[in-house]
Amino acid sequence: MDKRLLLLGVLRSQQAHGYGLLEYLKNHSSGGAAIGKSNAYRLLHSMEADGFIASRPERDGSRPEKNVFEVTQAGEQLFQELLLNALAEDATASQPGLSVLNYLFEVEPGAAAEQLGKRRDKVATRFEFVKNVPNEVRELHPALDLEVLQLEVELNWLNKTIAALQPRAEKMSVIK
C-alpha cells in the first residue's frame, strides 16, 4: 500500500505535526499501516515539496516549534486517486507475514509448532483487542470488521496446523 495514502488519510481528518501523526498511526491502525519515523518524515517532506501537503510552524507555550501539516487541494486529489486504486487491490495477497509460512516444513516440526504457538498467542491477543473495540469506534473504522474475520481465520489455521505438527514432532523424537 502506498504510505502516502495513510498519511493523507489522517491529515484529511486532523492537522498534525510529524510525531503526532506517527503516534496516531501507531495507536489507530492495523497491520500494514506501520511507517517508520525516518520514512514518515521523508515522505512528509517529499509530499510537501510536491505540493500535496503544506506545513506551518506552531508553538505550544514554551515548547519547541513544530511543523503542523495539512492536506492541500492537490493532496486531496492524490488521496482520492490513491484510495480508488487501493480499493481495487487484493491486499491479502501481499502480506509478508504469510509468505514465510511456505517454508514451515523446512524446520523441525516441534520447533515449528512451538513458534506457531507463540504466533497464535500474539494473534489471539490482537483478536481479543480488535474484537472488543467499541461499536462507536468500529463505525468509524469499517476495516476492523474485516480484520476480526482475518484474525479468526488465522487463529483457526494456526490451531489446525499446530495440531498437525505435533504428531510429526512426536514421531521425530522417537526416531532420534
C-alpha positions in Angstrom: 0.0 0.0 0.0 1.2 3.5 -0.8 2.1 5.0 2.6 1.2 8.5 1.3 -2.4 7.3 1.3 -2.2 6.6 5.1 -0.6 10.0 5.8 -3.0 11.9 3.7 -6.0 10.0 5.2 -5.0 11.0 8.7 -4.2 14.6 7.7 -7.6 15.0 6.0 -9.3 14.5 9.3 -6.9 16.5 11.5 -3.9 18.7 11.1 -0.9 17.2 12.9 2.8 17.5 13.4 5.1 14.6 12.4 5.3 13.0 15.9 1.6 13.3 16.5 0.9 11.7 13.1 3.1 8.8 13.9 1.5 8.3 17.3 -1.9 8.4 15.7 -1.0 5.7 13.1 0.6 3.6 15.8 -2.5 3.7 18.0 -5.2 3.6 15.4 -4.0 1.5 12.6 -3.9 -2.2 11.9 -1.2 -4.5 10.4 0.3 -2.8 7.4 -0.1 0.7 8.5 3.2 0.9 10.2 5.5 3.7 9.0 8.9 4.2 10.5 9.9 7.6 11.9 12.5 8.4 9.3 10.4 7.1 6.4 7.4 9.2 7.6 9.4 12.4 7.8 11.0 11.7 4.4 7.5 11.2 2.9 6.1 14.3 4.6 8.9 16.5 3.2 8.6 14.9 -0.2 4.8 15.4 -0.2 5.3 19.0 0.9 7.8 19.6 -1.9 5.3 18.1 -4.4 2.5 20.3 -3.1 0.3 17.6 -1.6 0.6 18.9 1.9 1.6 22.2 3.5 3.1 23.0 6.8 3.2 25.9 9.1 5.2 26.4 12.3 3.3 26.2 15.5 4.5 26.7 19.1 2.7 25.4 22.2 3.8 27.6 25.1 7.5 27.4 25.7 7.9 24.1 23.9 10.0 24.0 20.7 8.3 25.0 17.5 6.8 22.1 15.4 5.7 22.0 11.8 2.0 21.2 11.6 0.9 19.6 8.3 -2.4 19.8 6.4 -3.6 18.5 3.1 -3.7 20.8 0.1 -6.2 20.6 -2.8 -3.6 18.7 -4.9 -3.2 16.3 -1.9 -6.9 15.8 -1.8 -6.8 14.8 -5.4 -3.9 12.4 -4.8 -5.7 10.9 -1.8 -8.8 10.2 -3.9 -6.7 8.7 -6.7 -4.7 6.5 -4.3 -7.7 5.4 -2.4 -9.6 4.4 -5.5 -6.6 2.4 -6.7 -6.1 0.8 -3.3 -9.7 -0.3 -3.0 -9.2 -2.5 -6.2 -6.1 -4.2 -4.8 -6.0 -7.7 -3.3 -4.2 -6.7 -0.1 -4.3 -10.2 1.3 -2.0 -11.5 -1.4 0.9 -9.2 -0.4 1.1 -9.8 3.3 4.8 -10.5 4.0 4.0 -12.4 7.2 2.2 -15.1 5.2 4.9 -15.9 2.7 7.2 -17.3 5.4 4.6 -20.0 6.1 5.5 -21.6 2.8 8.7 -22.8 4.4 7.0 -24.2 7.5 8.1 -27.8 6.8 11.8 -26.8 6.3 12.3 -26.8 10.1 11.9 -29.5 12.8 8.2 -30.0 13.4 8.4 -29.5 17.2 10.3 -26.2 16.8 7.8 -25.1 14.1 4.8 -25.9 16.4 6.4 -24.0 19.3 7.0 -20.9 17.2 3.5 -21.1 15.7 2.2 -21.3 19.2 3.9 -18.0 20.0 2.4 -16.5 16.8 -1.0 -17.9 17.9 -0.7 -16.2 21.3 0.1 -12.8 19.6 -2.7 -13.2 17.1 -5.1 -14.2 19.8 -4.2 -11.1 21.8 -4.7 -8.9 18.8 -8.0 -10.7 18.0 -9.4 -10.0 21.5 -8.3 -6.4 21.4 -9.9 -5.7 17.9 -13.0 -7.8 18.7 -13.6 -5.6 21.8 -13.2 -2.2 20.1 -16.4 -0.2 21.0 -19.1 0.0 18.3 -18.8 3.7 18.0 -15.2 3.3 17.0 -15.9 0.4 14.7 -18.4 2.5 12.9 -15.6 5.0 12.0 -13.2 2.2 11.0 -15.1 -0.4 8.9 -11.8 -2.3 8.2 -11.9 -3.5 11.8 -14.7 -5.9 11.0 -12.6 -7.4 8.2 -9.6 -7.6 10.5 -11.6 -9.6 13.1 -12.6 -12.1 10.4 -9.0 -12.4 9.1 -7.6 -12.9 12.6 -10.3 -15.5 13.3 -9.3 -17.4 10.2 -5.6 -17.2 11.1 -6.3 -18.5 14.6 -8.2 -21.5 13.2 -5.5 -22.2 10.7 -2.8 -21.9 13.4 -4.7 -24.3 15.7 -5.1 -26.8 12.9 -1.5 -26.6 11.8 -0.1 -26.9 15.3 -2.3 -29.9 15.9 -1.0 -31.5 12.6 2.7 -30.7 13.5 2.5 -32.3 17.0 2.3 -36.0 15.8 5.2 -35.3 13.4 7.2 -33.8 16.2 6.5 -36.9 18.4 7.4 -39.2 15.5 10.7 -37.3 15.0 11.6 -37.5 18.8 11.0 -41.3 18.7 13.4 -41.6 15.7 16.1 -39.7 17.5 
